Amino acid sequence: MPYRRCRASVERRKIDRDTAHTAIAVTLMRRFAVSLLVSVVIILQLDSIPAPMLILCATLALITISVFYTGSRAVVYGCLTAILMLSISFIELSARQLRGEQVGAEHRLVVRITSVPQRDPQRVRIEAIVLRCSSCKGNLGPRRLLLSWYGSRQTLHAGETWELTARLRPMTGLRNPGGFDRVRWAIASRIHARGYVRNSPEPVRISPPAVTDIASLREELANGLAALASANEYVSLVQALTLGVRHSVAPEIRAALRDTGTAHLLAISGLHISLLAGWAYVTGRWLAGCVLYRQPATGAAVFTIDPGMVGLLLGLVVALVYALLAGFALPTQRAVIMLSVWALAAMRHRVLGASQGLSLAVVAVLVQNPPAVLSAGFWLSFGTVAALFYLHHGHQRSAPRTGEAGRKSTAGDAATPSRLLDRLSGVARMHLLLGLLLLPVTAWFFQSGSLIAPLANLLAIPWVGLIVVPLCFLTLIASVIAPAVADVLLQVTQWQLRALTDTLEWMASALAGSITLTLPSASVAGLSLCSILLLLSPRGLGLRWLGLPLLMPALVFNLARAPVDGFQVHVMDVGQGLAVLVFSGHQTLLFDTGGKVSPRLSMFEAVVVPFLHAQGRRRIDTVVISHTDEDHAFGLPDVLRRYPDARVFSSVALELSVEEAATAGAGAGAGAVRSKPCQAGDEWQDGETVFSFLHPAAADTGSDNDLSCVLLIHQGAGRVLLTGDIEAYAEKRLVDRLGGAMSASAHGGPPVLPVDVLVAPHHGSRTSSSAELLETLPPEHVVFAAGNSNRYGFPDVDVQSRYAQIGAMPYITGMEGAVSFRINRSGLGQPPQSWWHSHRRFWHGIVNPDCTERFSEQSIVLRLISIAQKGQTLCGK
């Protein structure tokens, strides 16, 4: 007996020691993960990196701290790991960039298609890996390409190898606050260049997909679902929920999911993987209990293998296979890593908390791709899981004590409904709190929020998880084994999806689901998130009273903004086109809408609307269409659809048909939508800001360009002139008209009307910006609304020289991005701001071939350091 007691004591001490070691390891892992994440975020937010000597000194200081203060080692190692992994990532990225002579040139490439092709009526879009370049002099840097194939007569499939001719460009894009940053997306997604495939010489298919190619398998399964007889527009949702193929989902369905805060259901993540892994676990454990045991002589069933272990292994395998079929995107990576950590801990009969699994998942994702933090998906994926853990830890209900006071309810059947009601109310409360907690996140990334998201998710998550997802997987499996059965299952699945989307659309329209929410800066976003966290904190902390003061900046910006002092002019970067927003007092004017991104997406929707929301504006009161060229007026139907009460001015009569008017937002019975003419001499006023049309006059004739609306916006001595696409002929008419108007009050000398800002006529073409115009209307600042490296060569070199001779400060939207001016009665109230100077980071210069060419004589490491330090001023634009 003493021996047994001593042995039990030793075992207890060993267990206590192991538990203490585990607790220490868990704490260190948390510190390491947080340090790694914070360090990566801080470094990626720098607009230029410090000098190499300063970096070396900081590294030595961190190592010294870790030597003398052992408690800080996890934090120090996290910082050093962030520096090391980011350095490796950006050295590789710098080596994968196009050289100057390779930009726009045709390259004969051998590529393998790595994505499911996205098809629309005009093009096929694919991701591909370069295997060989037969026409390149030296090595071709880019390895992963994003290619568009227009007018393809070939049928492309994932996994195939092709020899084709492509014209490549760097992964640069439009530069506007609140808009899509293509460089950020490309770095996070590891895409090195983009381009389009030439149909001459003819592309050649070299080899079919390999049997083991996952992308090819995904495409075959998706095509098998679409080929079923009962397939309709809702089969795209089945493809999205099972295979992660989402490009065929109709825009109306996407809008309904976005407005109700349920768009996350289309992204295969922890919800879907956990459900499938849970079913696999239950199935595996049940099968193991039926098969893997022996029957000894005693008659007792003794398991040779733990059924729970079999269930865990089967769940892990199924989760991994599902993640691969879904494309192994970031949310699936996070879910599989966390599931693997918890499953392995369970196999070793250990219990890991939520933070341990989340920390390990963060470390695993960042170590293999540190720039992943640049994507919104990273924060939405990890942030949602962290929010759920936070809410569950702080707000979970106490479990009912069935044996309290030695009594147990004999009415078990009466207690069950009560327990079920408690659980349902807990789930509803969790979704409500989660919707509130995620409002600052969606406001920061998407300038919007859904007030009905908690209610919609309360309905949609059980519906999708318990009914739709099982039906989708049964349909997918049956499409391979028994197509006739799959056709019946698909009908039922599509009926369920139709009912779900119709319900969500009704909720969005009846309950005013989506609203515009704006957070003006990262500091305000951080304060708002801290405020919500404090308001939802456990009662015992006693800090909820701090929540409302922290929320005040966001509330004031969205609900009680002060009117603009003077007026603001924002010239947007819409590529080769024009779109200018003017904020005056409480009103907003849009001068031209820009062109199009694609046949289905206008620059107005892609650029102007996000910028408008980012500035906290909710409407457009006046629209001026200078003329009807596509690069100036393509987005007008979208403007009227969003803002049907906006008044429209144009140089020529614009009249939308009844069908177009209904599409644009006017009721079919309202007749056509007509514009008002912009005639010289017409003006209106908003507070002290005056809007005056200077051109064309009623009797003017000429080309569409020469009849463009010319608008002068002025307050006191502050003047801005918007000129559309007028050329030399119209400029002379304008100067003569201004000279006649000003000669009556002039006291000798030629009439001169200086302007603070001039948007250069016709994007700075050779046929515009005449010397006579610049003498009469000399600008202090001139903006060329021209795309970067556009095919027209705008702005013309001679035109730029003309402006330089009069001392005008030039801005090219394709290089500077959006440019903003704030005007008051005295002129410019503060220096102009451009996207490039306020939003650019050091990694924007890395994808610029001019920077690579500028420092081409240096080694890759020194070139990267030079670009990240001083490339912003030498070549970074």
Steps between C-alpha positions, in 0.01 A plus 500: 500500500773757581664411169176559313444834675857607418460397136169692475668807650780479242249468218308804626818705518591393148156602373526834682846558351378416148201728548723786613733449202202496266366823650839669455523379139150626428582844643819522296314398185242775555771762550690380195188504280393848614854637460532347153164638386554851642852520356386395152217756505724784618770428241251478212352837597831684451528732200877442496726270698779630727864500399674157506729605784199599710336165428818319603524698824134431581555127438804491728305688767218246484745211530665667799164547671415133449832394655464704819120488538390145437133584548507711183647233275169398342425862411851559364494178298165606352647834388810337352292236321284774348808686372652180359186368329406838352854545368487161330154572357593837354836380365311231311235754390769739372660219299161412346433844347504594132797693371443825313553349153262213577201724578251498212719269291373172357637184662469144377426306817430146608255519790287269711151617596461484878145633550153419379453725191256787549297554185285793389370597154818692413790320664638211701697583813758257640786476746809327364852401598781569253698187420720640223547814290638415156522859372656668804853634505607383840256396769138612521445613859126438553395144577130532588290689245144629477404475131197609300426333167267704277318339210638157580408229252651238726347316794717540808506269798676516834826304516572516127840608366500753216752674282371850430601859433418750774554872546583562866464799731585553868232460767433872529147638518279796581595705804206643691419524872237240588550317171652167401880494529620251240859506625389411853285214368774369269765491773266322741394255225853450362410609147803649324366641171188531288441504128295375210545216253556575133303292250782528247712297491252228586527365857575128516382250762805296602360255753177417684464533877679256724286241674599642840429864411259641760388800291406267213300280737317806637410611148376153399280476809364853444424422135333177606263693727424757228432222246214348703162539331339694786785750538396868505657825623517360856741223403772766529431514874539121521835533323603777740403311814668173400793594275565868568422587135317831550548699179167386350284623790252759372557864609147516643571208733834651603325831577236327716767314698711815539210719613394246763851430631493136389757517218739300718288193431640495144858490632582144605641541849480360850121462492497268200818311586396447862160366393654254255772396742237452771294271280815306410593470869159364597500257206854382567438449869180305432667276241796438729262404778333248269810345343819557696445288809545137615267282703690314775368204692361726770253646253616858556580713194858627518613749233838431340506860365340801663190587292544867586850491352363355176232769488756777550727365227212464256378851582848643437538319168155609380565861607833506315350350182211747514740792546702388196186468288396849611827650378674517842435872538600686814178432701531127426868505599413657834216253563707190409797612713283568805311175453827306467644655817195417708470149353865419572462633854192282548692195374757566773218541752574868551267796493605816318319828540370706214788747506761227455346369181446851366860599584644197324283569195620864487864389523458231232334739253746787557813285484411369155354832370563808719334750257171313552415768758452742207178321401165573658432124504776447758341739748144387433594134539710523814306794640165325482635191678668713766176695548303179548750378761491837677121509512472137608753547778344818633133428453447125532218393725556280797408138445183391681565307817274200478608366838489826693392455865486126445190532281464400138195588302278207438333683213792449260276537205393844626856610560614414147299775322621751756862397444450517124348847532798615707741374235309666217490830687873469565569444131278796405678721753839386369410594142365835611820583687719369216318724251565802721864406555567464127342835404831696535679233295255509208487881520878519469538253211174554307355837619174325586328297767190286527265573788304181436809276485434340843142410407598387149786284630277352768278376218761427232773318696279213628322488164828473309682283754227245573312487170677664205860382551405131556281511190779664300750231592256220438432653159873530425568137597197374310603695187805272480331174598135528393413804282128417502491516879713815492247668272223444754720616788600808302137596451441483876824688573420778253151532642650547847750757368226690317291512816799620704605774256140618452466529878827693528399734215170568674680572827742737326221695329243498780737565791750737330791262553819666373604852599804711419748519788834679479803510725730784387828364636661194654503671840123555490452139387714378791308714750168371365611138530628556854171670584293203383730257682457697823124531459481121456752418773401288801323693774768422753760713324303820566635672188188525290463871579813569290332365186280796411772771518723292272215463251432873474746581213335242273148612595579867439659426162201295381210690659595863563768608258568871474452663157804542278693824552521638147489214251703190418595364157604134461630389160470123495734246341266325255766399249457662160189703587370773725302511823511796741315531831429844646387536863347836589313569820256211526480420127698274266562549128639238262667626181510200261478138613810339348497202267474131575701228667313228311174486303315435828692732733533877464775716644226679691419185696861386533662834587260790564254324734769354734673840515170677566422263787855525636449876527174452690276625216164333444367657179574684176286807437621613156658316206672677211578289191747705298431294185387149413832324438514167683798598716293791639139372510495119525392503866199733464239220526667380821492857638127529436433154639663596829392865506178534295438853633829641368466772237699448181672758276654414166629674186259299285151381585521168680187289514486153643234269364223371723684171546829675580323741733345210691843334524650826617252534782210697352172317486383376165202729522716804559591522131846585373771668704610826333803717563517878511735683261817655638503842338749779549363752751295251705600478864377399843627540855546281808576725794791718391612257228393597146479259205515670157490345153741678266454283191330417265274785398163426346623589149830310517568221253780246466600149592377321810833577667479870418146517636604360840362672809751734666422570866659768719466450877597800708474650845668836555845480347499120486428360151495153342437442128371167361536488122387158372655415161503843330778554246666803342195615302271501806776648715516803267121544521524478879783755518315740270186469712692561824686791342177664398353451848805633682591787264224723637665499842863464399734800539744441219697188402367162386229343717638243744304276735742293711369167627630293788429165334447414134403151384689495170281492188477165317732320744797712385483411129715675237188671355406673827643730771583776252732784599207742469298305757790488745561874466136580579447231768845439653476216756701455817439122487408289195359145512532266202226236521696236311560130556845370583690404180185554291509418128434862396814638661303747716603746629702618204858606573461837329183570699679419827779737396244777439365467853852482644590832332223682689596333830196274539549200732404184302317190624431191287226283651647180354815564703388707799165329543202704616591865566307715750486880535337702778399850394378795707445871433874563494588215263659171599436443870777239534748319274344252254488136605542202270447131563868437436616724782233401752438128437804349332722249680857392431384186320311698234833592340614137486248409228597802287735405210641855498634440850649165398666667202624794708692269737568214255876512555463407866453154645147387585539576871652846448244574227217414738646722774549789256145476367349474848704797623530760224323347206188693596653829393719378213276255318223385733217665307 
